[in-house]
Amino acid sequence: MKHLADHFLFDEELDIAEALCVRALKFCSRMGKPKDSDIPHFRKDISLLASDLNFILGKVMHKREEYEKALNFYFQAVKMNSQNLGA
């Protein structure tokens, strides 16, 4: 969904990009590590994905000129991943 959201953002389909990000963030918040998973950093990977989704939402709001909302999403992205500087 992240890549689709990025694609629709690039195509200026802001409503679709926003909807994809919101849906993916809801999925991330419900995601728990499966009991039989051998992925050692499972929650960290989900957190990095959520950070990227928040950054895309920030770009959506920025394009809509809703700067305060954009700043909040950018802040959330950096809070979740301090290395997320617009990747």
Rosetta blueprint (number, residue, H / E / L):
1 M L
2 K H
3 H H
4 L H
5 A H
6 D H
7 H H
8 F H
9 L H
10 F H
11 D L
12 E L
13 E L
14 L H
15 D H
16 I H
17 A H
18 E H
19 A H
20 L H
21 C H
22 V H
23 R H
24 A H
25 L H
26 K H
27 F H
28 C H
29 S H
30 R H
31 M L
32 G L
33 K L
34 P L
35 K L
36 D L
37 S L
38 D L
39 I L
40 P L
41 H L
42 F H
43 R H
44 K H
45 D H
46 I H
47 S H
48 L H
49 L H
50 A H
51 S H
52 D H
53 L H
54 N H
55 F H
56 I H
57 L H
58 G H
59 K H
60 V H
61 M H
62 H H
63 K H
64 R L
65 E L
66 E L
67 Y H
68 E H
69 K H
70 A H
71 L H
72 N H
73 F H
74 Y H
75 F H
76 Q H
77 A H
78 V H
79 K H
80 M H
81 N L
82 S L
83 Q L
84 N L
85 L L
86 G L
87 A L
